[in-house]
Amino acid sequence: MAQEDTRKIGILLFPDVEELDAIGPWEVLSYWTRNFAEDGWQVFCFSADGNPVTCAKGLTVQAHHAMADLPALDVLLHPGGQGTRPQLVDDRHLEWVRAQRRSVPLMTSVCTGSLVYAAAGLLAGRPATTHWASLDRLAELDPTVDVRPDERFVDDGDLITSAGVSAGIDMALHLVARLASPERARQVRRGIQYDPRPPV
């Protein structure tokens, strides 16, 4: 399948992004798109300027694209982390998010990425979740949000939010099930050997 025919998932990177918020979904989605190219999807990461980003715990990650040369997206994934705090009052970033809402069919977030969506007005009157420690902040940003504290992820059609950090893996597997099939998602889950049995 020609690259221009593939549908595209973009994962946003920014300074102080929580590592697993971005890398967990990347593991799921890249395993899927690389091993099942016939499904017609590709995933990449991008940052504001296309340069490497230093994450919350010191990992440095190279972006594939800058926002300026970003291909048209079918799915946007906005991670969370401490780096979302300045975004909540960054009019430029919030307007960029609103512009994506107007053109991207499916918007998704991990952890406090949903706070950015709320600050941009995307979650008004909609169900959503975030990291357990930020549930109150989500409600403060937009009191009309139907906050779902007990959900790993919330699929509201054209917008999916997930809880904190590792919950992004579950949300990404749900994406595979939704965009391809539940059987494909099971194959991906098996491929990355994701079968949580916490030892504590």
Backbone torsions as a table, in degrees:
resi	resn	phi	psi	omega
1	MET	NA	132.0	-178.6
2	ALA	-66.3	145.3	-176.2
3	GLN	-59.1	-35.8	-179.1
4	GLU	-68.7	-16.9	179.1
5	ASP	-87.3	-12.2	-177.4
6	THR	-78.9	146.4	174.2
7	ARG	-84.4	151.6	-164.6
8	LYS	-123.7	135.1	175.6
9	ILE	-115.0	124.5	178.7
10	GLY	-112.4	131.1	176.9
11	ILE	-106.7	119.6	-178.4
12	LEU	-76.9	134.7	172.8
13	LEU	-115.4	146.0	178.5
14	PHE	-157.6	159.7	-179.5
15	PRO	-55.8	134.4	-179.8
16	ASP	67.2	24.6	168.8
17	VAL	-65.9	141.8	176.4
18	GLU	-69.7	125.7	-172.2
19	GLU	-51.9	-55.6	-172.6
20	LEU	-70.3	-22.6	175.8
21	ASP	-57.5	-37.9	-179.7
22	ALA	-94.8	-44.2	-172.5
23	ILE	-75.6	-31.4	176.2
24	GLY	-61.0	-55.6	175.3
25	PRO	-61.0	-35.4	177.4
26	TRP	-58.3	-44.3	-179.7
27	GLU	-58.9	-46.5	-179.8
28	VAL	-64.5	-52.2	-172.0
29	LEU	-72.9	-35.0	178.6
30	SER	-72.7	-36.0	175.1
31	TYR	-60.5	-45.6	179.6
32	TRP	-60.5	-54.6	-171.6
33	THR	-69.9	-29.0	179.4
34	ARG	-79.4	-36.0	-176.1
35	ASN	-92.2	-15.9	-179.3
36	PHE	-133.6	58.3	-177.0
37	ALA	-59.6	-24.3	-178.9
38	GLU	-65.1	-16.5	177.1
39	ASP	-72.8	-18.9	171.6
40	GLY	85.5	30.0	179.8
41	TRP	-124.8	153.3	170.4
42	GLN	-138.5	155.6	-180.0
43	VAL	-130.7	144.2	176.8
44	PHE	-150.2	165.7	177.0
45	CYS	-108.9	150.6	177.0
46	PHE	-144.5	154.2	176.2
47	SER	-129.7	173.6	-176.1
48	ALA	-55.3	-45.8	-176.0
49	ASP	-113.2	3.3	-180.0
50	GLY	82.6	-1.7	-179.2
51	ASN	-85.7	165.5	177.0
52	PRO	-59.4	152.5	-179.0
53	VAL	-121.4	135.6	173.4
54	THR	-93.5	121.3	-174.4
55	CYS	-82.1	180.0	-171.7
56	ALA	-60.3	-34.0	-176.5
57	LYS	-108.5	16.4	171.9
58	GLY	100.5	-7.8	176.3
59	LEU	-69.3	135.0	176.5
60	THR	-104.1	129.7	-175.8
61	VAL	-125.2	133.7	178.8
62	GLN	-88.2	130.2	176.0
63	ALA	-81.1	153.6	175.1
64	HIS	-85.9	-28.2	-175.5
65	HIS	-140.9	159.5	165.1
66	ALA	-95.9	160.1	177.4
67	MET	-56.9	-35.0	-176.0
68	ALA	-66.9	-27.6	-179.4
69	ASP	-114.1	25.5	-177.6
70	LEU	-70.6	125.7	173.6
71	PRO	-64.1	159.7	177.3
72	ALA	-59.8	130.1	-175.6
73	LEU	-96.5	147.0	168.7
74	ASP	-98.8	-28.6	177.9
75	VAL	-139.1	133.0	172.0
76	LEU	-113.2	133.7	175.2
77	LEU	-116.6	118.0	179.7
78	HIS	-106.5	107.8	178.3
79	PRO	-74.0	179.4	177.4
80	GLY	-117.0	-154.3	-176.6
81	GLY	116.4	176.7	-179.3
82	GLN	-58.7	-27.0	-179.8
83	GLY	-65.4	-13.7	177.4
84	THR	-78.1	-20.2	-175.8
85	ARG	-59.1	-51.0	177.0
86	PRO	-66.1	-25.4	179.5
87	GLN	-66.0	-25.6	-177.5
88	LEU	-65.0	-21.8	179.7
89	VAL	-121.7	15.9	179.9
90	ASP	-96.9	98.6	-175.4
91	ASP	-58.6	-34.2	-179.4
92	ARG	-65.3	-45.1	180.0
93	HIS	-68.1	-41.3	-179.6
94	LEU	-63.7	-36.9	177.2
95	GLU	-68.6	-36.3	175.9
96	TRP	-60.8	-43.4	178.6
97	VAL	-61.6	-43.6	178.6
98	ARG	-62.6	-37.5	178.4
99	ALA	-65.1	-38.6	177.3
100	GLN	-64.0	-39.5	179.2
101	ARG	-58.3	-33.7	-178.8
102	ARG	-74.8	-19.8	-174.1
103	SER	-121.9	-20.6	-175.9
104	VAL	-97.4	123.9	-175.7
105	PRO	-62.9	-35.8	-175.1
106	LEU	-131.9	117.3	178.1
107	MET	-103.6	133.0	178.8
108	THR	-131.9	157.0	177.1
109	SER	-143.8	157.4	173.8
110	VAL	-123.6	137.1	172.2
111	CYS	58.7	-130.4	-175.8
112	THR	-79.1	6.4	168.8
113	GLY	-58.1	-30.3	179.3
114	SER	-69.1	-24.8	175.4
115	LEU	-64.0	-39.4	177.9
116	VAL	-64.1	-43.6	177.6
117	TYR	-60.0	-41.0	179.1
118	ALA	-65.0	-43.3	-180.0
119	ALA	-63.7	-29.2	178.9
120	ALA	-84.4	-4.5	178.1
121	GLY	88.0	10.7	-175.2
122	LEU	-78.9	-19.9	-172.9
123	LEU	-103.6	9.4	-177.0
124	ALA	-56.3	120.7	177.0
125	GLY	72.2	14.4	-175.0
126	ARG	-117.4	155.2	174.8
127	PRO	-76.2	144.1	-179.0
128	ALA	-163.4	165.8	175.1
129	THR	-141.3	175.9	179.3
130	THR	-161.9	-173.5	175.2
131	HIS	-57.2	142.5	-174.9
132	TRP	-55.8	-32.9	-178.0
133	ALA	-77.1	-8.1	-177.6
134	SER	-116.7	10.5	-179.3
135	LEU	-61.4	-42.2	179.1
136	ASP	-64.8	-38.9	179.7
137	ARG	-64.2	-37.5	177.7
138	LEU	-60.8	-44.7	179.6
139	ALA	-66.2	-34.2	178.9
140	GLU	-68.5	-40.7	-178.0
141	LEU	-63.2	-36.1	178.2
142	ASP	-151.2	98.6	-177.9
143	PRO	-61.7	-13.4	179.4
144	THR	-82.3	-10.8	-179.7
145	VAL	-66.5	135.1	174.1
146	ASP	-86.2	89.8	-173.7
147	VAL	-73.8	128.1	-179.0
148	ARG	-110.6	89.5	-172.8
149	PRO	-69.8	-21.3	-173.7
150	ASP	-102.4	5.1	-176.8
151	GLU	-97.1	138.8	173.8
152	ARG	-71.8	-37.7	172.8
153	PHE	-152.2	157.4	-179.2
154	VAL	-127.0	116.2	178.6
155	ASP	-98.3	111.9	178.8
156	ASP	-116.9	46.2	175.3
157	GLY	82.9	-95.5	-177.6
158	ASP	-93.3	10.1	179.9
159	LEU	-147.9	125.9	179.3
160	ILE	-124.8	128.3	173.7
161	THR	-116.3	150.7	176.8
162	SER	-129.5	161.8	177.5
163	ALA	-72.8	-162.2	-168.1
164	GLY	-78.6	146.3	164.0
165	VAL	49.6	-95.9	-175.3
166	SER	-67.4	-20.0	178.6
167	ALA	-62.8	-22.2	177.5
168	GLY	-63.6	-27.6	176.8
169	ILE	-66.8	-45.0	178.1
170	ASP	-61.7	-43.4	179.7
171	MET	-62.1	-40.5	180.0
172	ALA	-66.0	-38.2	175.8
173	LEU	-65.4	-38.0	174.5
174	HIS	-61.6	-39.3	176.9
175	LEU	-59.4	-45.1	178.8
176	VAL	-60.7	-44.0	179.0
177	ALA	-61.3	-40.0	-177.6
178	ARG	-74.3	-41.9	-175.2
179	LEU	-84.0	-24.0	178.9
180	ALA	-119.8	-83.1	178.8
181	SER	-169.8	157.7	174.9
182	PRO	-58.2	-36.5	179.2
183	GLU	-64.1	-41.1	177.8
184	ARG	-62.8	-41.2	178.6
185	ALA	-62.5	-38.1	176.8
186	ARG	-65.0	-39.3	177.4
187	GLN	-62.9	-41.2	178.7
188	VAL	-66.4	-46.0	178.8
189	ARG	-57.1	-42.6	177.5
190	ARG	-65.9	-40.9	-177.9
191	GLY	-62.0	-38.3	179.7
192	ILE	-93.3	4.7	-179.6
193	GLN	49.7	53.5	177.3
194	TYR	-97.7	103.3	-177.5
195	ASP	-148.7	72.9	-168.4
196	PRO	-58.3	126.7	169.8
197	ARG	-137.7	79.5	-174.6
198	PRO	-56.3	135.5	-177.3
199	PRO	-79.0	-7.3	-179.4
200	VAL	-130.9	NA	NA
